[in-house]
Amino acid sequence: MLQLVWNFSASVGGGPSVAATSSPEIGALDKAVVTIKNDGAETVVDLQPAGVDKVLLLVAQSSVASDKITIKISDGGGTPKATGEMALTQPLLLAGGSIGLLPGAPKQAILKFATGGAAATATVELLVARKL
């Protein structure tokens, strides 16, 4: 088995903070790095199939933080089971109970860079950790 280690912290200078860390055993880890163009076209990235109950962590991060760059997570089943578009203004992190917000098994990430942003392209990193 593989060991995943993740850390998260957020703090306000002179104010409150929160931190979390975990190191679950995982059965598989998949990473995809995709370059998308500033042309409004959707780019579909296949994720390894796994039931939502098997996913421990899903991270999406763009090299360009913009509300013009969006991601939808789809079950890929031909029915309209997908999240709404989520802007990648910050890294998207789904772990624990938030995985249940997905509309089914995350089989596809649908990326789009709407026209009008300053950058010509953006690189999006996707990371999915799952148990076997």
C-alpha positions as CSV (number, residue, x, y, z in Angstrom):
1,M,0.0,0.0,0.0
2,L,1.0,3.6,-0.6
3,Q,1.0,6.2,2.2
4,L,-0.4,9.6,1.3
5,V,0.5,12.6,3.5
6,W,-1.4,15.8,3.2
7,N,-1.4,19.0,5.3
8,F,-3.6,22.0,5.3
9,S,-3.4,25.2,7.2
10,A,-5.1,28.6,7.1
11,S,-4.4,31.6,9.3
12,V,-5.1,35.2,9.7
13,G,-2.3,37.4,10.9
14,G,-2.9,38.0,14.6
15,G,-6.2,36.1,14.4
16,P,-7.6,32.6,14.3
17,S,-6.0,29.6,12.5
18,V,-6.9,26.1,11.6
19,A,-4.6,23.2,10.6
20,A,-5.2,19.6,9.6
21,T,-2.9,16.7,8.6
22,S,-3.6,13.1,7.7
23,S,-1.6,10.2,6.4
24,P,-4.1,7.6,5.1
25,E,-3.0,4.4,3.3
26,I,-4.1,4.5,-0.3
27,G,-4.4,2.0,-3.1
28,A,-3.7,4.3,-6.0
29,L,-2.7,7.8,-6.8
30,D,-3.3,9.4,-10.2
31,K,-1.9,12.7,-11.4
32,A,-2.7,14.5,-14.6
33,V,-1.1,17.7,-15.8
34,V,-3.1,19.4,-18.6
35,T,-2.5,22.7,-20.6
36,I,-5.6,24.4,-21.6
37,K,-5.9,27.3,-24.0
38,N,-7.7,30.6,-23.5
39,D,-10.3,29.8,-26.2
40,G,-13.5,28.9,-24.4
41,A,-13.3,25.2,-25.5
42,E,-13.8,22.4,-23.0
43,T,-11.0,19.9,-22.4
44,V,-12.1,16.5,-21.0
45,V,-9.6,14.7,-18.8
46,D,-10.3,11.1,-18.0
47,L,-9.8,10.1,-14.4
48,Q,-9.3,6.6,-13.3
49,P,-12.7,5.1,-12.5
50,A,-13.5,4.7,-8.9
51,G,-16.7,4.9,-6.9
52,V,-17.1,8.1,-4.8
53,D,-16.8,5.9,-1.7
54,K,-13.3,5.0,-2.8
55,V,-12.0,8.5,-3.3
56,L,-10.0,10.0,-0.4
57,L,-8.7,13.2,-1.9
58,L,-9.3,15.2,-5.1
59,V,-7.2,18.3,-5.8
60,A,-7.2,20.6,-8.8
61,Q,-4.8,23.5,-9.1
62,S,-4.3,26.0,-11.9
63,S,-1.1,27.9,-12.8
64,V,-3.3,30.9,-13.4
65,A,-5.8,31.8,-10.6
66,S,-8.8,33.1,-12.5
67,D,-12.6,32.9,-12.5
68,K,-12.2,32.4,-16.2
69,I,-10.7,28.9,-15.6
70,T,-13.3,26.4,-14.5
71,I,-13.6,22.7,-13.7
72,K,-16.6,20.4,-13.6
73,I,-16.4,16.9,-12.3
74,S,-18.6,14.3,-14.1
75,D,-19.5,10.7,-13.7
76,G,-19.0,10.3,-17.5
77,G,-22.1,8.2,-17.8
78,G,-23.8,10.2,-20.5
79,T,-26.4,11.5,-18.1
80,P,-26.0,15.1,-16.9
81,K,-24.5,14.0,-13.6
82,A,-21.8,16.7,-13.1
83,T,-21.0,19.4,-10.6
84,G,-21.6,23.0,-11.7
85,E,-18.6,24.9,-13.0
86,M,-16.2,25.7,-10.2
87,A,-13.7,28.6,-10.8
88,L,-10.1,27.8,-10.1
89,T,-9.3,31.1,-8.4
90,Q,-7.7,29.0,-5.7
91,P,-6.8,25.3,-5.4
92,L,-9.9,23.0,-5.3
93,L,-9.5,20.5,-2.4
94,L,-12.1,17.8,-1.8
95,A,-11.4,15.4,1.1
96,G,-13.4,13.6,3.7
97,G,-17.1,14.4,3.7
98,S,-16.8,17.0,0.9
99,I,-16.2,14.1,-1.5
100,G,-19.9,13.3,-1.0
101,L,-20.7,16.6,-2.8
102,L,-19.7,14.9,-6.1
103,P,-22.7,13.8,-8.2
104,G,-21.3,10.3,-8.6
105,A,-18.1,8.5,-9.4
106,P,-15.5,11.1,-10.6
107,K,-14.6,9.8,-14.0
108,Q,-13.9,13.0,-15.9
109,A,-12.7,16.5,-15.2
110,I,-14.0,19.0,-17.7
111,L,-11.7,22.1,-17.9
112,K,-12.4,25.3,-19.6
113,F,-10.5,28.6,-20.0
114,A,-13.1,31.1,-21.0
115,T,-11.9,33.9,-23.3
116,G,-11.0,37.2,-21.8
117,G,-8.3,36.2,-19.4
118,A,-4.8,37.7,-19.6
119,A,-2.8,34.5,-20.0
120,A,-2.8,32.5,-23.3
121,T,-2.7,29.2,-21.6
122,A,-3.0,27.7,-18.1
123,T,-1.6,24.4,-16.7
124,V,-4.0,22.5,-14.5
125,E,-2.8,19.8,-12.1
126,L,-5.3,17.1,-11.0
127,L,-4.5,14.7,-8.2
128,V,-6.8,11.9,-7.1
129,A,-6.0,9.5,-4.3
130,R,-8.2,6.5,-3.7
131,K,-8.4,3.3,-1.7
132,L,-8.6,0.0,-3.4
